[in-house]
Amino acid sequence: MSSERLSVVVTRRLPEPVETRLTELFDVTLREDDTPMSREELVEAIKSADVLVPTLNDTIDAGLIGQAGERLRLIANYGAGVDHIDMATARQHGILVSSTPGVTAEDTADMAMALVLAVTRRIPEGLAMMQSGAWRGWSPTALLGGRVAGRRLGILGMGRIGQAVARRAQAFGMQIHYHNRRRLRPEIEEEFGATYWESLDQMVARMDVLSINCPHTPSTFHLMNARRLKLMKPEAVIVNTSRGEVIDENALTRMLRSGEIAGAGLDVYERGTEVNPRLRELTNVVLLPHMASATTEGRIEMGEKVILNIKTFQDGHRPPDQVVPSML
C-alpha cells in the first residue's frame, strides 16, 4: 500500500478513544449522529473511501458493493459477525473483509447468565412490582421461581462465547451439555464436565435451559424452528444472545403464550428492531435491546481491533482478522 494516509469512513459513532486514534492514523470521516447511515449515505461512503468501517446495522449487499469506487479495498467491520456483508461479491471485487472476533465473549456470556437468572428467578416481575409500589411485604408463595443449581444447560454453539457461558454456568452448579458442528477435544469437555450431543433434537428435548450461542448462517437460520421448539420440555427456558434469525420468533411467541415453553430471555430478534409485539405482553419473557456485548471495555477493544486491521492492511500485509471463506 502507499505511504499516504488512507481514507477511512466510519458509519456509526464509536467510543471517543477509538475515534481519536483513528483520526491520528488515517484521513477519517466520522459519523456525527449516532444513527445508521441511509442507503444514499452508504453509497457515497463506499464510492470515496479506501476503507469502510461498518457495523451490523449496515447492509453491505451486492448492489451496494457494486457501486464501490476503485479505491475501496477493505471493509473493516466493527463487530464479529459479517452476515450483513455480501462476502462473495466483496471477493469478486477484490475487497478484503475483516472483523473483530473474540473480544466480547466474556461480556456476552455474562449477559447470557444474567438472562438465565432473570427468567428463572422472575427478576423483572419483582422489579416491576417494586417500581409500581405494589409490593406489600414478603409472602411464602410470592414470585416463586426455580433453582438454577442442578439444572441441565444445553449450549447450542460451543465456541468462545459458548465456552464462556459454560464456565459461568458451571460455577452456578448447572450441568453442561452442548451441540456443536464439531465435537470439542476431550480435555475441554473434561474442563467443563460437558456432555456432547451429536443430535440437536435429542439434546433440546432433555434440557432445562437452552442457550443459543451459534452464529447466523444459511445453515442456522431457524435452526430452532417450530418442530424443534416443540421438543422442549414445558418447564424449559430458552435464552438467545447470539442472532435472532436462529429462532423462529413467531413459533416461539405462540409457544410462550400457550405455556408450551416456560420462559425466554432474548437480547436479539429475528427482524432486528421489529420485535413481535406479542412478546412484549408476556410476563415470562425478558427482552433486552441487543446489549449483551455493551461494555465500555469491549467496545474499545473492538475499535482497537479495527484499527489494527486497517494499519496492518496499510502496511501491505493481510489484516490479522481477515474473514476468509473457510471461516464462514
Stockholm file with secondary structure:
# STOCKHOLM 1.0

chainA/1-328         MSSERLSVVVTRRLPEPVETRLTELFDVTLREDDTPMSREELVEAIKSADVLVPTLNDTIDAGLIGQAGERLRLIANYGAGVDHIDMATARQHGILVSSTPGVTAEDTADMAMALVLAVTRRIPEGLAMMQSGAWRGWSPTALLGGRVAGRRLGILGMGRIGQAVARRAQAFGMQIHYHNRRRLRPEIEEEFGATYWESLDQMVARMDVLSINCPHTPSTFHLMNARRLKLMKPEAVIVNTSRGEVIDENALTRMLRSGEIAGAGLDVYERGTEVNPRLRELTNVVLLPHMASATTEGRIEMGEKVILNIKTFQDGHRPPDQVVPSML
#=GR chainA/1-328 SS CCSSCCEEEESSCCCHHHHHHHHHHSEEECCSSSSCCCHHHHHHHHHHCSEEECCTTSCBCHHHHTTCCTTCCEEECSSSCCTTBCHHHHHHTTCEEECCTTSSHHHHHHHHHHHHHHHHTTHHHHHHHHHHTCCCCCCTTTTCCCCCTTCEEEEECCSHHHHHHHHHHHHTTCEEEEECSSCCCHHHHHHHTCEECSCHHHHHHHCSEEEECCCCCTTTTTSBCHHHHTTSCTTCEEEECSCGGGBCHHHHHHHHHHTSSCEEEESCCTTTTCCCHHHHTCTTEEECCSCTTCCHHHHHHHHHHHHHHHHHHHTTSCCTTBCCGGGC
#=GC SS_cons         CCSSCCEEEESSCCCHHHHHHHHHHSEEECCSSSSCCCHHHHHHHHHHCSEEECCTTSCBCHHHHTTCCTTCCEEECSSSCCTTBCHHHHHHTTCEEECCTTSSHHHHHHHHHHHHHHHHTTHHHHHHHHHHTCCCCCCTTTTCCCCCTTCEEEEECCSHHHHHHHHHHHHTTCEEEEECSSCCCHHHHHHHTCEECSCHHHHHHHCSEEEECCCCCTTTTTSBCHHHHTTSCTTCEEEECSCGGGBCHHHHHHHHHHTSSCEEEESCCTTTTCCCHHHHTCTTEEECCSCTTCCHHHHHHHHHHHHHHHHHHHTTSCCTTBCCGGGC
//
